[in-house]
Amino acid sequence: MKTTEATGDSAQLRIIRAAANLFHKQGIHQTSPDQIIEASGTGKGQFYHYFKNKEGLVHAVMQFYLDAIESGKCPVNFNVNSWDELREWFNRHVEMQKMFEMTRACPIGTIGNDVTGRDELVRQDVALIFDVMRRKLGSFLRKEKAAGRLSKEADEEALATFCIATVQGAMLLGKVARTSRPAQRVASEAWAHVQSYRTGS
């Protein structure tokens, strides 16, 4: 019984990971269940045992990303606790993109860009993840403001939103240009902007 459950769990996770990779590479609407089944090395019976339809799988992938962000297991650390970690947060986005030879943007942003009026559940999932990202960055900025290390004039929520919007745009530019230069330049300028609100030592 234990062996069967372990195998089942492994198949489900393989499907989710394969789908996440394909969605990141080519978008949700260009990815078919057959492609995911082939990439995951599973069968149609396993696929439809865990996921009633493709929308259910997209939801599971988004939950997979959300869990990684919440737990700190995401390749980009959103649990920022210092200015050095915030700078690394900017840089890490560009470094992650280099791993794919600048052919991909943010996996969350890629799915978000694919959303149409018929994808309400997916839209809500993407919105939730961006909200979690903002809250994590905003939490660090609020703490810095309370400690007197961030200007009283700074709007920490707006700054957190600015950070996320900036890296999303930077990664898109990098993907289109197929070079890290524009992404690095944007990340550097964004970091300088946020730093301009920093006070104290």
C-alpha positions in Angstrom: 0.0 0.0 0.0 2.8 2.4 0.9 4.6 1.7 -2.4 1.4 2.5 -4.4 0.8 5.7 -2.6 4.4 6.8 -3.1 4.2 6.0 -6.8 0.9 7.9 -7.1 2.3 11.0 -5.3 5.4 10.8 -7.6 3.3 10.7 -10.7 1.2 13.7 -9.6 4.3 15.7 -8.8 5.9 14.8 -12.2 2.8 16.0 -14.0 2.8 19.3 -12.1 6.5 19.9 -12.7 6.3 19.0 -16.3 3.3 21.3 -16.8 5.1 24.1 -14.9 8.1 23.8 -17.2 6.0 23.8 -20.4 3.8 26.6 -19.3 6.9 28.7 -18.5 8.4 27.8 -21.9 5.4 28.2 -24.2 2.4 29.5 -22.2 -0.7 27.7 -21.0 -2.7 27.9 -24.3 0.1 26.5 -26.4 0.6 23.5 -24.1 -1.7 20.4 -24.5 -2.4 17.7 -22.0 -0.7 15.2 -24.4 2.5 17.3 -24.3 2.4 17.3 -20.5 1.7 13.5 -20.3 4.7 12.8 -22.6 7.0 15.2 -20.8 6.1 13.8 -17.3 6.4 10.2 -18.4 2.9 9.4 -17.1 -0.3 8.1 -18.7 -3.6 9.6 -19.6 -5.2 7.6 -16.8 -2.9 9.1 -14.2 -3.3 12.6 -15.7 -7.1 12.5 -15.5 -7.1 10.7 -12.1 -5.4 13.8 -10.5 -6.8 16.5 -12.8 -10.3 16.7 -14.2 -9.2 19.1 -16.8 -6.4 21.4 -17.9 -7.8 24.3 -15.8 -7.5 22.1 -12.7 -3.8 21.4 -13.6 -3.0 25.1 -14.1 -4.5 25.7 -10.7 -2.3 23.0 -9.2 0.8 24.5 -10.8 -0.1 27.9 -9.4 -0.5 26.4 -6.0 2.9 24.7 -6.5 4.5 28.1 -7.1 2.6 29.7 -4.2 3.8 27.0 -1.8 7.4 27.5 -3.0 7.2 31.3 -2.5 5.6 31.0 1.0 8.1 28.3 2.2 11.1 30.1 0.8 11.9 27.3 -1.6 11.4 29.4 -4.7 14.6 30.1 -6.7 14.0 33.8 -6.0 13.8 34.5 -2.2 10.8 36.7 -1.3 11.5 36.4 2.4 13.6 39.5 2.3 15.1 40.5 5.7 17.9 42.9 4.8 18.9 45.5 2.1 21.5 43.1 0.8 18.8 40.4 0.4 16.6 42.9 -1.5 19.5 43.7 -3.8 20.0 40.0 -4.4 16.2 39.7 -5.0 16.6 42.0 -8.0 19.8 40.3 -9.3 18.4 36.8 -8.8 15.6 37.4 -11.4 18.2 38.2 -14.0 20.4 35.3 -13.1 17.5 32.9 -13.2 16.6 34.2 -16.7 20.2 33.6 -17.8 19.8 29.9 -16.9 17.3 29.7 -19.8 19.6 31.7 -22.1 17.2 34.7 -21.9 14.4 32.7 -23.8 11.9 32.9 -20.9 10.5 35.6 -18.6 9.0 35.1 -15.2 6.9 31.9 -15.0 4.1 33.7 -13.1 4.2 36.6 -15.5 4.2 34.2 -18.5 1.0 32.6 -17.2 -0.5 36.0 -16.4 0.2 37.2 -19.9 -1.7 34.2 -21.2 -4.9 34.9 -19.3 -8.0 35.7 -21.3 -11.5 36.6 -20.3 -12.3 32.9 -20.0 -9.5 32.2 -17.5 -11.0 33.7 -14.4 -9.7 31.0 -12.0 -6.2 31.3 -13.4 -6.4 35.1 -13.2 -7.3 34.9 -9.6 -4.4 32.5 -8.9 -1.9 34.9 -10.6 -3.3 37.9 -8.7 -3.0 36.0 -5.4 0.6 35.1 -6.1 1.5 38.7 -7.0 -0.3 39.8 -3.9 1.8 37.5 -1.7 4.9 38.8 -3.4 3.9 42.4 -2.6 3.1 41.6 1.0 6.4 39.9 1.6 8.4 42.8 0.1 6.1 45.3 1.8 6.6 43.6 5.1 10.4 44.2 4.9 10.0 47.8 3.9 7.5 48.5 6.7 10.0 47.1 9.2 12.7 49.3 7.8 10.4 52.3 8.0 9.5 51.5 11.6 13.2 51.2 12.4 13.9 54.6 10.8 15.9 53.1 7.9 13.3 54.1 5.3 12.1 57.6 4.6 8.8 58.6 6.3 7.7 59.9 2.9 8.1 56.4 1.3 5.0 54.5 0.4 6.1 51.0 1.2 3.2 49.3 -0.6 3.8 51.4 -3.7 7.5 50.6 -3.6 6.8 46.8 -3.2 4.5 47.0 -6.3 7.1 49.0 -8.2 9.8 46.3 -7.5 7.6 43.5 -8.8 6.4 45.4 -11.8 9.9 46.5 -12.6 11.4 43.0 -12.6 8.5 41.7 -14.6 9.1 44.3 -17.3 12.9 43.8 -17.1 12.5 40.0 -17.7 10.2 40.6 -20.7 12.7 43.0 -22.2 15.5 40.5 -21.7 13.5 37.8 -23.3 12.6 39.9 -26.4 16.2 41.2 -26.7 17.7 37.8 -26.0 20.3 39.5 -23.9 20.6 40.2 -20.2 21.8 43.8 -20.7 18.4 45.6 -20.6 17.2 43.4 -17.7 20.4 44.2 -15.7 20.1 47.9 -16.5 16.5 48.1 -15.4 17.2 46.1 -12.2 20.1 48.4 -11.4 18.0 51.5 -11.9 15.1 50.1 -9.9 17.5 49.2 -7.0 18.9 52.8 -7.1 15.3 54.2 -6.9 14.4 52.1 -3.9 17.8 52.9 -2.3 17.0 56.6 -2.6 14.4 56.2 0.1 16.8 54.6 2.5 17.9 56.6 5.5 20.5 56.1 8.2 23.5 53.8 8.0 
